[in-house]
Amino acid sequence: MNTRKYALAAALALIGLLTPISVWADSVVFDASGLFSDGSMLTGTVTADTTTGLVTAANLTTTGTTSLGPFTFLLIQHPVKGNPSLDTVGIFDASTVDGVSLVFPMLSSFGFGSVVPLCGNSPLNCPQVGGFIISDFFTASGPTPLTHGMLTPIASPEPSSLLLLATGLLGVGLLGLGRRFRRRIQLA
C-alpha cells in the first residue's frame, strides 16, 4: 500500500512540475533601472513575451527629485511611430500630465538573457541612430531625459532543468519500487 502512495505522489509531483512549463518559457522579466538628468532614478520591472519579442507588461516608478508612478499602462510601438529606421520597442506609459517613455533595442536581438541598454540622452546608447528618440520621464512642465539605464533579466528556473530533475526523481522512485517488488517475489 505504501508503494502505491509513493508512486502516486511522484506522479502528481511530476505533473505539477510539467504543467507551468509553458508559462515559464513564454515570458522573461527584466529589472529596469536608470538615472535621469535631474538625479531621479527609474526602478521597476518589464515583462517580455519570448515568442513575439514584445513587451507585455511594465511596472515602473521614478524616485528622487521627481517621484512618479507606479506606471502600469503600456502603449508599445514597434518600430517607433514615425521612425521606421529605429528598430526598438517603445514603452510610452502616461497619465494625463505625467509619464515615462523608454526606448530600447529589440529584446529578441539580445536573446532575452543578457543586459539590454536603455536608450538614454546619448544616441550612443542605441545600436541605431536613425530617427533616434530619447527615453525620458515627462510632466506638465516638460520632459527630463534619461542619462543611462539598463534592463537586467531576473533569473528564473529553466524549464529543461526542472524537467530533468523531475524525471530523475521519478526514475529513482521507480527504481525503489522495482527493488521492493523483487524482494517480495524472493520471499514468496
C-alpha positions as CSV (number, residue, x, y, z in Angstrom):
1,M,0.0,0.0,0.0
2,N,2.8,2.4,0.8
3,T,4.4,1.8,-2.6
4,R,1.2,2.9,-4.3
5,K,1.1,6.1,-2.3
6,Y,4.7,6.9,-3.2
7,A,4.1,6.2,-6.9
8,L,1.0,8.4,-6.8
9,A,2.9,11.2,-5.0
10,A,5.7,11.0,-7.6
11,A,3.3,11.1,-10.5
12,L,1.5,14.1,-9.0
13,A,4.8,15.9,-8.4
14,L,5.8,15.3,-12.0
15,I,2.5,16.7,-13.3
16,G,2.8,19.7,-11.0
17,L,6.3,20.4,-12.4
18,L,5.4,20.0,-16.0
19,T,2.1,22.0,-16.0
20,P,3.6,25.5,-15.6
21,I,6.5,25.0,-18.0
22,S,4.8,26.7,-20.9
23,V,4.1,29.8,-18.7
24,W,7.7,30.0,-17.6
25,A,9.1,29.6,-21.1
26,D,6.9,32.2,-22.8
27,S,7.9,35.3,-20.8
28,V,11.0,36.9,-19.2
29,V,11.0,39.5,-16.5
30,F,13.6,42.3,-16.6
31,D,14.7,44.6,-13.7
32,A,14.6,48.2,-15.1
33,S,17.0,50.7,-13.6
34,G,18.2,54.1,-14.8
35,L,19.2,57.6,-13.9
36,F,17.6,60.8,-15.2
37,S,19.4,64.1,-15.8
38,D,17.8,65.7,-12.7
39,G,19.0,62.9,-10.5
40,S,15.7,61.0,-10.3
41,M,16.0,57.2,-10.5
42,L,14.0,54.7,-12.6
43,T,13.1,51.4,-11.0
44,G,10.6,48.6,-11.7
45,T,10.1,45.6,-13.9
46,V,9.4,45.0,-17.6
47,T,8.0,41.7,-18.9
48,A,8.6,40.5,-22.4
49,D,7.0,37.7,-24.5
50,T,9.8,35.5,-25.8
51,T,7.5,34.3,-28.7
52,T,6.8,37.7,-30.2
53,G,9.8,39.6,-28.7
54,L,7.5,42.4,-27.5
55,V,6.9,43.9,-24.0
56,T,3.7,42.7,-22.5
57,A,3.8,44.4,-19.1
58,A,5.7,47.0,-17.1
59,N,5.5,48.4,-13.6
60,L,7.8,51.4,-13.4
61,T,8.3,54.2,-10.9
62,T,10.6,57.2,-10.6
63,T,12.1,58.2,-7.2
64,G,14.2,61.1,-6.1
65,T,13.8,64.7,-7.3
66,T,10.6,63.8,-9.1
67,S,8.6,60.8,-7.8
68,L,6.1,59.4,-10.3
69,G,4.2,56.2,-10.7
70,P,3.7,53.3,-10.5
71,F,3.1,53.4,-14.2
72,T,1.4,50.2,-15.4
73,F,-0.4,51.2,-18.6
74,L,1.5,50.3,-21.8
75,L,1.5,51.7,-25.3
76,I,4.1,49.8,-27.3
77,Q,5.2,50.8,-30.7
78,H,7.4,48.7,-33.0
79,P,9.0,50.2,-34.8
80,V,8.7,53.6,-33.0
81,K,6.0,55.6,-34.8
82,G,7.4,57.9,-37.4
83,N,10.8,56.4,-37.1
84,P,10.9,53.2,-39.2
85,S,14.7,53.1,-39.2
86,L,14.8,52.7,-35.4
87,D,14.4,49.0,-34.6
88,T,13.3,49.4,-31.0
89,V,10.5,48.7,-28.7
90,G,9.0,51.8,-27.0
91,I,7.1,51.9,-23.7
92,F,5.1,55.1,-23.5
93,D,3.4,54.9,-20.2
94,A,1.4,58.0,-19.3
95,S,-1.4,59.5,-17.3
96,T,-2.9,62.9,-18.4
97,V,0.0,65.0,-17.2
98,D,3.0,62.7,-16.4
99,G,4.5,59.5,-17.6
100,V,7.7,57.7,-18.6
101,S,8.9,56.7,-22.1
102,L,11.5,54.1,-22.5
103,V,13.1,53.3,-25.9
104,F,15.3,50.3,-26.2
105,P,16.6,47.8,-28.8
106,M,14.6,44.7,-29.6
107,L,14.9,42.3,-26.7
108,S,14.9,39.3,-29.0
109,S,18.2,40.6,-30.5
110,F,19.8,40.1,-27.0
111,G,18.3,36.6,-26.7
112,F,16.4,37.5,-23.6
113,G,19.3,36.5,-21.4
114,S,21.7,39.5,-21.3
115,V,21.6,43.1,-20.1
116,V,19.8,45.4,-22.6
117,P,20.8,49.1,-22.6
118,L,18.0,51.7,-22.3
119,C,18.5,54.5,-24.8
120,G,19.4,57.5,-22.8
121,N,20.2,61.1,-23.7
122,S,23.0,59.9,-26.0
123,P,22.4,58.1,-29.3
124,L,25.5,56.1,-28.5
125,N,23.3,54.0,-26.1
126,C,21.3,52.7,-29.0
127,P,22.6,50.4,-31.8
128,Q,20.8,52.5,-34.5
129,V,20.9,56.3,-34.5
130,G,18.5,57.0,-37.4
131,G,15.3,58.5,-36.2
132,F,16.5,58.5,-32.6
133,I,14.1,59.2,-29.7
134,I,15.4,59.6,-26.2
135,S,14.0,57.9,-23.1
136,D,12.6,60.3,-20.5
137,F,10.0,61.0,-17.9
138,F,7.6,63.8,-18.6
139,T,5.4,66.1,-16.5
140,A,3.2,69.1,-17.4
141,S,6.4,71.2,-17.3
142,G,8.3,69.1,-19.9
143,P,10.5,66.0,-20.3
144,T,13.6,65.0,-18.3
145,P,15.9,62.8,-20.4
146,L,17.3,59.5,-19.1
147,T,21.1,59.7,-18.8
148,H,21.6,56.0,-18.8
149,G,19.8,52.8,-17.8
150,M,19.5,49.1,-18.4
151,L,17.2,46.1,-18.4
152,T,18.6,43.1,-16.5
153,P,17.0,39.7,-16.8
154,I,15.8,38.3,-13.5
155,A,16.9,34.7,-13.1
156,S,14.1,32.2,-13.2
157,P,14.1,28.4,-13.2
158,E,14.8,26.9,-16.6
159,P,12.1,24.5,-17.7
160,S,14.5,22.0,-19.1
161,S,16.4,21.8,-15.8
162,L,13.2,21.3,-13.9
163,L,12.1,18.6,-16.3
164,L,15.5,16.8,-15.9
165,L,15.1,17.0,-12.1
166,A,11.6,15.7,-12.2
167,T,12.4,12.7,-14.5
168,G,15.4,11.9,-12.3
169,L,13.3,11.8,-9.2
170,L,10.7,9.7,-10.9
171,G,13.4,7.3,-12.0
172,V,14.8,6.9,-8.5
173,G,11.2,6.3,-7.2
174,L,10.6,3.6,-9.8
175,L,13.9,2.0,-9.1
176,G,13.0,1.8,-5.4
177,L,9.6,0.3,-6.3
178,G,11.4,-2.4,-8.5
179,R,13.6,-3.4,-5.6
180,R,10.7,-3.8,-3.3
181,F,8.8,-6.0,-5.8
182,R,11.9,-8.2,-6.3
183,R,12.3,-8.7,-2.6
184,R,8.6,-9.7,-2.2
185,I,9.0,-12.2,-5.1
186,Q,12.1,-13.7,-3.5
187,L,10.4,-14.0,-0.1
188,A,7.4,-15.7,-1.6
